[in-house]
Amino acid sequence: MVDPISTGGSIVYRKNDVRLRVGSTTLPPQRRAYRASVVVEPDGADSVSLVLRASNDQSEHTEIRYDTAAHRLSVDRTRSGDVLFGPLFPSVSSATVPLQNGRLTLDVYVDSSSVEVFAQDGQYCVTNLVYPKPSSTGMTVVSRGGRAMLRELTVTAYPATR
């Protein structure tokens, strides 16, 4: 797979080997357009989420969630910003994604109007349009029902699209 930002992006955030307690871990605000490379071991967690394009009060956000028991990866855009222009737009898209060696690997591409999630080295993909406010740039990692291990989180910024 060709990395579309390898020639111009810059790493703006990196964390490795972080034990996630039950609850949320707020990360520094990100740009409007970036790639997040994530490797997580759910361990004892029921689910692990990456919450993107979040407003300060979390009322607006897009949630990428992995349900450990169901082996289900979902992208929830029901609170992703402007969702009221059609009754079918607020939705949750999902795919069955088995862990590989106890790990979930994600490459998440985010820009001003889309979130694309490639799981397990591109074997699975979930793509959604989202319409958040430009000020919604928060990012949070959430572990529910137990602890998880965040093996890698690297955020690489690239120029925002219009």
C-alpha positions as CSV (number, residue, x, y, z in Angstrom):
1,M,0.0,0.0,0.0
2,V,1.3,3.5,-0.9
3,D,1.4,5.9,2.0
4,P,0.0,9.1,0.6
5,I,1.6,11.3,3.3
6,S,5.0,9.7,3.5
7,T,6.5,12.4,1.3
8,G,5.1,15.5,3.2
9,G,3.7,14.6,6.6
10,S,5.4,15.3,9.9
11,I,5.0,13.4,13.1
12,V,3.2,15.5,15.6
13,Y,2.6,13.0,18.4
14,R,4.0,9.6,19.3
15,K,3.4,7.3,22.3
16,N,4.5,3.7,22.7
17,D,3.8,1.0,25.3
18,V,1.2,2.9,27.4
19,R,-1.0,0.9,29.8
20,L,-4.6,2.2,29.4
21,R,-6.6,2.1,32.6
22,V,-10.4,1.8,32.4
23,G,-11.7,5.2,31.3
24,S,-10.4,7.8,28.8
25,T,-7.0,9.2,28.1
26,T,-7.2,12.6,26.4
27,L,-4.4,13.3,23.9
28,P,-3.2,16.7,22.7
29,P,-5.5,18.3,20.1
30,Q,-4.7,17.3,16.6
31,R,-4.8,18.9,13.2
32,R,-7.9,18.6,11.0
33,A,-6.1,16.3,8.6
34,Y,-3.8,13.5,9.8
35,R,-2.9,9.8,9.8
36,A,-3.1,7.9,13.1
37,S,-1.2,4.6,13.2
38,V,-2.4,2.6,16.1
39,V,-1.4,-0.8,17.6
40,V,-3.4,-1.9,20.6
41,E,-3.7,-5.1,22.6
42,P,-7.1,-5.2,24.2
43,D,-5.9,-7.6,26.9
44,G,-8.7,-7.5,29.6
45,A,-10.7,-4.7,28.0
46,D,-14.3,-5.3,26.7
47,S,-13.7,-2.6,24.2
48,V,-11.1,0.0,23.1
49,S,-12.0,3.2,21.3
50,L,-10.2,6.0,19.5
51,V,-12.4,9.1,19.6
52,L,-11.5,11.6,16.8
53,R,-12.5,15.1,15.7
54,A,-14.0,15.7,19.1
55,S,-15.3,19.0,20.4
56,N,-14.1,20.3,23.8
57,D,-17.2,19.0,25.5
58,Q,-17.2,15.7,23.5
59,S,-20.8,16.5,22.2
60,E,-19.3,16.2,18.7
61,H,-17.0,13.3,17.8
62,T,-16.5,10.2,15.7
63,E,-15.7,7.0,17.6
64,I,-13.7,4.1,16.2
65,R,-14.5,1.2,18.6
66,Y,-13.2,-2.4,18.8
67,D,-15.5,-4.8,20.7
68,T,-13.2,-7.6,21.9
69,A,-15.7,-10.4,22.4
70,A,-17.5,-9.8,19.1
71,H,-14.3,-9.1,17.2
72,R,-16.2,-6.1,15.8
73,L,-14.6,-2.8,14.6
74,S,-17.1,0.0,14.2
75,V,-17.1,3.7,13.2
76,D,-19.9,5.6,14.9
77,R,-20.7,8.9,13.2
78,T,-24.0,9.6,14.9
79,R,-22.4,12.5,16.8
80,S,-19.8,13.5,14.1
81,G,-21.0,17.0,13.5
82,D,-23.6,17.9,10.9
83,V,-25.7,14.8,10.8
84,L,-29.3,16.1,10.4
85,F,-29.5,16.6,6.7
86,G,-30.8,13.0,6.1
87,P,-32.4,10.3,8.3
88,L,-29.9,7.6,7.2
89,F,-26.7,9.7,7.7
90,P,-26.3,9.3,11.5
91,S,-25.1,5.7,11.5
92,V,-22.6,3.1,12.7
93,S,-20.6,1.1,10.2
94,S,-18.9,-2.0,11.3
95,A,-16.9,-5.1,10.2
96,T,-15.8,-8.3,11.8
97,V,-12.0,-8.0,12.4
98,P,-10.1,-10.8,14.3
99,L,-7.1,-9.8,16.4
100,Q,-3.8,-10.9,15.0
101,N,-1.4,-12.2,17.7
102,G,-3.6,-10.5,20.3
103,R,-3.3,-7.1,18.5
104,L,-5.4,-4.7,16.5
105,T,-3.5,-2.6,14.0
106,L,-5.2,0.4,12.5
107,D,-4.2,3.1,10.0
108,V,-6.7,5.9,10.3
109,Y,-6.8,8.7,7.8
110,V,-8.8,11.8,8.8
111,D,-9.5,15.0,7.0
112,S,-12.1,17.7,7.0
113,S,-14.9,15.4,5.8
114,S,-13.8,11.8,6.1
115,V,-12.5,9.1,8.4
116,E,-11.0,6.0,6.7
117,V,-10.0,3.1,8.9
118,F,-7.7,0.3,7.6
119,A,-7.4,-2.6,10.0
120,Q,-4.8,-5.4,10.1
121,D,-2.6,-4.0,7.4
122,G,-5.4,-3.1,5.1
123,Q,-7.3,-6.5,5.2
124,Y,-10.4,-4.6,6.4
125,C,-11.6,-1.1,5.8
126,V,-14.4,1.1,7.1
127,T,-14.9,4.5,5.5
128,N,-17.3,7.3,6.4
129,L,-18.1,10.9,5.6
130,V,-18.2,13.2,8.6
131,Y,-18.9,16.9,8.9
132,P,-17.4,18.2,12.1
133,K,-16.8,21.8,13.0
134,P,-13.3,23.0,12.1
135,S,-12.7,23.5,15.9
136,S,-13.4,19.9,16.7
137,T,-9.9,18.5,16.8
138,G,-9.8,16.5,20.1
139,M,-8.6,13.0,20.3
140,T,-9.1,10.5,23.1
141,V,-8.3,6.8,23.7
142,V,-10.9,4.9,25.8
143,S,-10.7,1.5,27.5
144,R,-13.9,-0.1,28.8
145,G,-14.3,-3.1,31.1
146,G,-10.6,-3.6,31.7
147,R,-7.1,-2.4,30.9
148,A,-5.6,-2.4,27.4
149,M,-2.1,-1.9,26.1
150,L,-1.5,0.9,23.6
151,R,1.6,-0.5,21.9
152,E,1.9,2.4,19.4
153,L,0.1,5.6,18.5
154,T,1.8,7.8,15.9
155,V,0.0,10.9,14.5
156,T,1.4,12.3,11.3
157,A,-0.1,15.6,10.2
158,Y,-0.7,16.6,6.6
159,P,-2.2,19.7,4.9
160,A,-5.9,20.0,5.5
161,T,-8.2,19.6,2.5
162,R,-11.0,22.0,1.9
